[in-house]
Amino acid sequence: IGEKKKIVTRLEHALKVVICKSVGKQENILAQKEYEQRDLRISFTISTIFIYIT
């Protein structure tokens, strides 16, 4: 379980970096909110994928 959690964390971090770069460093509050929502969706998607894998 611990190993899987490490992999998920690494995947999430990598995706966050990619999204950060694609969104750019916008100081827009709306963009920030959108980013946070997308971030939650990605975390949820990764969790779902890992549940199906195991």
Backbone torsions as a table, in degrees:
resi	resn	phi	psi	omega
1	ILE	NA	-42.3	-179.7
2	GLY	-61.0	-40.7	178.8
3	GLU	-62.3	-45.6	-178.9
4	LYS	-60.4	-41.2	-179.7
5	LYS	-62.1	-39.3	178.3
6	LYS	-62.3	-43.4	-179.3
7	ILE	-63.9	-45.8	179.8
8	VAL	-59.4	-45.4	-179.8
9	THR	-60.0	-42.5	179.6
10	ARG	-65.2	-42.2	178.8
11	LEU	-62.2	-47.2	180.0
12	GLU	-59.9	-43.7	-179.6
13	HIS	-62.0	-45.6	180.0
14	ALA	-60.2	-43.8	-179.8
15	LEU	-66.6	-39.0	178.7
16	LYS	-62.0	-41.0	178.9
17	VAL	-62.7	-45.0	179.8
18	VAL	-61.5	-47.0	-179.7
19	ILE	-63.2	-43.2	179.5
20	CYS	-55.8	-45.5	-178.9
21	LYS	-67.8	-39.9	-177.6
22	SER	-72.8	-37.4	178.9
23	VAL	-73.3	-31.4	-177.0
24	GLY	80.7	174.6	-177.7
25	LYS	-92.5	60.9	179.1
26	GLN	-74.1	134.4	178.6
27	GLU	-91.2	13.1	-179.2
28	ASN	-73.7	127.7	-179.2
29	ILE	-63.9	-39.5	-179.9
30	LEU	-63.0	-43.7	179.2
31	ALA	-63.1	-38.7	179.4
32	GLN	-64.8	-42.5	179.3
33	LYS	-64.6	-42.6	179.5
34	GLU	-61.5	-41.6	179.1
35	TYR	-61.8	-44.2	-179.5
36	GLU	-62.6	-41.3	178.9
37	GLN	-65.1	-43.6	179.7
38	ARG	-62.6	-40.1	179.6
39	ASP	-59.7	-44.6	179.1
40	LEU	-63.3	-43.0	-179.7
41	ARG	-62.6	-40.3	179.8
42	ILE	-65.7	-44.8	178.8
43	SER	-59.0	-43.5	-180.0
44	PHE	-64.7	-43.8	-179.9
45	THR	-61.6	-45.2	179.5
46	ILE	-61.8	-44.3	179.0
47	SER	-59.6	-44.6	-179.7
48	THR	-61.8	-46.1	179.5
49	ILE	-58.7	-45.7	-178.2
50	PHE	-67.4	-31.1	177.3
51	ILE	-66.0	-41.6	-179.9
52	TYR	-69.9	-34.1	-179.6
53	ILE	-65.1	-41.5	-175.5
54	THR	-95.6	NA	NA
